[in-house]
Amino acid sequence: MENKKEMRNWLNEFNLTHPFVIAGPCSAETEEQVLKIAHELKDSDVSVFRAGIWKPRTRPGGFEGVGEIGLKWLKKAKEQTGLLMGTEVANAAHVKLALEYDIDVLWIGARTTVNPFAMQEIADALAGTKKIVLVKNPVNPDLSLWLGGVERLYMAGIEKLGVIHRGFSTYEKTKYRNIPEWQIAIELQNKFPDLPLIIDPSHITGDRKMILEVTQEALDLNYDGMIIETHYDPDNAWSDAAQQVTPDALKQIFIDLKVRKVNDVSDEFTQKMAKLRANIDVLDATLLDLLGKRMKVADEIGQVKKDANVAVLQNNRWNEILGKMILEGEKKGLTEEFVLKMFKAIHQESIGHQEKVLNA
């Protein structure tokens, strides 16, 4: 992926004055439903109409999509509205059908991205295509796996590539359906700044009430666009009802979103940012220094435990610290989620230090 500059050209072709938007129902249900939603979105910021044709389900028996007939409905919607059409593909057979019906944007879902064999088959089926191809992050938080899927497509001669951040599955109970793990997407963005990055707030939140919040956070992080599930009757949708918004609600989101400038070259801005970033650098160095000192204390605790033949993990003490730090964090404007992640990482590092002492 050395010549990364080629990847962003397709986004520039749209000449947009707003973020790139893909929207439409989670699933194509009927021809009437597809056409109605497409017409309600055609005179808005939406560039691509989406609808799921094949729906992967964890267990059999659920609605798994209408199949090929849905592609006919998308083709008709394109003829009537002029919108580009997009859908998810999970195997080479899906790719073949999508190309036959001239679907403009194809994306690979999280369950497929996690499988290198499936990704290679899709890459072979798409070889040399001029279509836009997007790769959702894998189910598990693995940046290499995500990039591996993109690289397979790139090596197949596909130039119009992008990625979709839809969050990561977890056993932890959080306010998200799939936790964002923003740092993974930011690392990808830093490695490949010319690879379009699109947020999928529908799957991250699982809750239409949180769509605006997560989309705004993504735009603040300089994401290029969004893919939002939209249905004229969300509560009665055949799949993912809770996370879909109405076309009117989507248009209101467009109004409420604040699109930031990528940069400001004015002297005043530059001076203010330089000063604040210098402060951040000092504070970051102080944090590392404090953490280093904390781990030296952990080494001493490890020695005391070794001398007394006491186990490293002390759950009562750990739970006491965690509860206290959550309360202290709230006083300082830190979220419970952040405090938990930070102190779990510190605790794990501390355990590692103590185990080294015990096993020395």
SVG drawing of the C-alpha trace seen along z (x, -y; Angstrom):
<svg xmlns="http://www.w3.org/2000/svg" viewBox="-45 -36 60 58">
<polyline fill="none" stroke="black" stroke-width="0.4" points="0.0,0.0 2.8,-2.3 1.0,-4.6 -1.7,-5.6 -2.5,-8.9 -4.7,-7.0 -7.1,-6.0 -8.7,-9.3 -9.4,-10.5 -12.8,-8.9 -14.0,-10.9 -12.8,-14.2 -14.8,-13.4 -18.0,-14.2 -17.0,-17.8 -19.0,-17.8 -19.3,-20.8 -20.4,-18.4 -19.4,-15.0 -19.9,-12.0 -23.2,-10.3 -24.5,-6.7 -28.1,-6.2 -31.0,-3.8 -32.7,-0.9 -30.8,1.9 -32.6,4.3 -34.5,4.1 -37.9,5.4 -40.2,4.7 -40.0,2.8 -42.4,0.1 -40.2,-0.4 -37.0,-0.7 -38.5,-3.3 -40.3,-5.3 -37.1,-5.8 -34.9,-6.5 -37.3,-9.2 -37.3,-10.8 -33.5,-10.9 -32.8,-12.0 -32.9,-15.8 -30.6,-15.8 -26.9,-15.4 -27.1,-11.7 -24.9,-10.6 -25.4,-6.8 -28.6,-4.9 -27.9,-1.7 -30.0,1.3 -29.0,4.8 -29.8,7.5 -28.1,10.4 -28.2,10.2 -25.7,12.3 -27.4,13.7 -25.6,15.3 -28.2,18.0 -30.5,19.5 -34.2,18.7 -33.9,14.9 -34.6,12.7 -31.5,13.2 -32.4,10.7 -34.6,10.9 -31.7,11.8 -31.3,11.1 -34.8,9.5 -33.7,6.7 -30.9,5.8 -33.7,5.2 -35.4,2.8 -32.1,0.9 -31.6,0.6 -35.1,-0.8 -34.4,-3.3 -31.3,-4.4 -33.2,-5.0 -35.9,-7.0 -33.7,-9.1 -30.3,-9.3 -28.7,-8.3 -25.8,-5.9 -26.6,-2.4 -24.7,-0.5 -25.0,2.8 -22.9,5.3 -21.4,8.4 -20.1,11.4 -18.8,13.7 -17.8,13.9 -21.4,14.9 -22.7,11.7 -20.1,9.7 -21.0,11.3 -24.7,10.4 -24.0,6.9 -21.8,6.1 -24.4,7.6 -27.0,5.1 -24.5,2.2 -24.3,1.5 -22.0,-1.5 -20.7,-0.9 -19.9,2.4 -18.7,3.0 -17.5,6.0 -19.0,6.6 -17.3,7.2 -18.0,10.9 -16.3,11.3 -13.4,8.9 -12.3,11.2 -11.8,14.1 -8.7,13.7 -9.9,16.6 -13.2,14.9 -11.5,11.5 -9.2,13.0 -12.1,14.6 -13.9,11.3 -10.8,9.5 -10.4,11.9 -14.0,11.4 -13.6,7.6 -10.2,7.5 -9.7,4.3 -13.2,3.0 -13.9,-0.8 -16.6,-0.5 -16.1,-2.0 -15.2,0.8 -15.3,0.2 -14.1,2.5 -15.8,2.5 -13.6,3.2 -13.4,6.8 -15.6,8.0 -12.5,8.1 -10.3,5.1 -7.4,6.1 -5.9,3.3 -3.7,5.7 -6.7,7.8 -8.6,4.7 -5.7,3.4 -5.1,6.9 -8.5,6.9 -7.8,3.5 -4.4,4.6 -5.9,7.7 -8.3,5.5 -5.6,3.0 -3.4,5.8 -6.3,6.9 -6.1,3.5 -9.0,1.8 -8.2,-1.9 -11.5,-3.3 -11.0,-1.9 -12.2,-3.2 -12.9,-1.9 -16.0,-1.9 -15.6,-2.1 -18.6,-0.2 -17.2,0.6 -16.0,3.8 -17.8,6.6 -17.2,7.1 -18.5,9.1 -18.3,6.0 -21.6,4.2 -21.4,0.6 -23.7,-2.0 -22.7,-0.9 -23.8,2.0 -20.2,2.2 -17.6,0.2 -15.9,-2.4 -12.3,-1.8 -11.5,-5.1 -7.8,-4.7 -7.8,-1.8 -9.4,-3.9 -7.2,-6.9 -4.1,-4.7 -5.4,-3.5 -6.0,-7.1 -2.5,-8.1 -1.0,-5.2 -3.0,-5.9 -4.3,-9.5 -5.5,-9.3 -7.8,-6.3 -11.4,-7.6 -12.7,-6.8 -16.5,-6.5 -18.3,-6.2 -21.2,-3.7 -22.9,-5.2 -25.9,-2.9 -23.9,0.3 -21.7,-1.4 -24.7,-2.6 -27.5,-0.3 -29.7,-3.2 -31.0,-6.0 -30.9,-8.5 -27.1,-8.3 -26.5,-8.6 -25.9,-12.4 -23.5,-12.2 -21.2,-9.5 -21.3,-11.0 -20.2,-14.4 -17.4,-12.7 -16.2,-11.1 -16.4,-14.4 -14.4,-16.0 -11.8,-13.4 -11.7,-14.3 -13.7,-11.4 -14.7,-11.7 -18.3,-10.6 -21.1,-8.5 -23.3,-5.5 -26.6,-5.7 -29.5,-3.3 -32.7,-5.1 -36.3,-3.8 -39.6,-5.6 -41.1,-3.3 -38.0,-2.2 -40.0,-0.6 -41.5,1.9 -38.3,2.6 -37.5,6.2 -34.0,5.9 -32.2,3.6 -35.2,1.5 -33.8,-0.3 -30.9,-1.9 -32.6,-3.2 -33.8,-6.8 -36.5,-8.3 -35.5,-10.4 -36.7,-13.5 -34.6,-12.7 -31.6,-12.1 -32.0,-15.5 -32.2,-17.1 -28.9,-15.3 -27.4,-17.0 -28.5,-20.4 -27.3,-19.7 -23.9,-18.4 -21.0,-20.8 -18.4,-20.3 -15.0,-21.5 -12.3,-22.9 -9.4,-20.6 -7.0,-23.4 -6.7,-27.1 -3.5,-28.8 -4.0,-32.1 -1.2,-33.3 -3.5,-33.6 -4.7,-30.0 -1.2,-28.7 0.1,-30.5 -2.7,-29.3 -2.4,-25.7 1.4,-25.7 1.0,-26.8 -1.7,-24.3 0.2,-21.4 3.3,-22.3 1.2,-22.1 -0.1,-18.7 3.5,-17.5 4.6,-18.5 1.6,-16.8 2.1,-13.6 5.7,-13.4 4.6,-13.9 2.0,-11.1 4.7,-8.7 7.0,-9.7 4.3,-9.1 3.4,-5.7 7.1,-4.8 7.2,-5.6 4.0,-3.7 5.5,-0.6 8.6,-0.9 6.2,-0.7 4.5,2.3 8.0,3.9 8.5,3.3 5.0,4.8 5.9,7.8 9.0,8.3 7.0,8.0 4.5,10.6 7.3,12.9 8.9,12.8 5.5,13.6 4.6,16.2 1.4,14.2 -0.5,14.4 -0.1,11.4 -3.8,10.9 -5.8,9.4 -9.4,8.9 -10.7,7.1 -8.0,4.5 -8.4,4.1 -12.2,3.6 -11.7,1.1 -9.2,-0.9 -11.5,-0.7 -14.6,-2.0 -12.6,-4.9 -11.0,-5.9 -14.3,-5.9 -15.7,-8.4 -12.6,-10.5 -12.6,-10.5 -16.2,-11.7 -15.2,-14.7 -12.5,-15.5 -14.8,-15.2 -13.6,-11.7 -16.1,-9.1 -16.5,-5.8 -15.7,-4.0 -12.3,-5.8 -11.4,-5.4 -12.1,-1.6 -10.0,-1.2 -7.1,-3.2 -6.9,-1.5 -7.4,1.9 -4.4,1.3 -2.4,-0.1 -3.5,2.9 -2.4,5.4 1.0,3.7 1.4,3.7 0.5,7.5 3.2,8.1 5.8,6.3 4.9,8.2 5.0,11.6 8.5,10.8 9.6,10.2 7.9,13.4 9.4,15.5 12.9,14.0"/>
</svg>
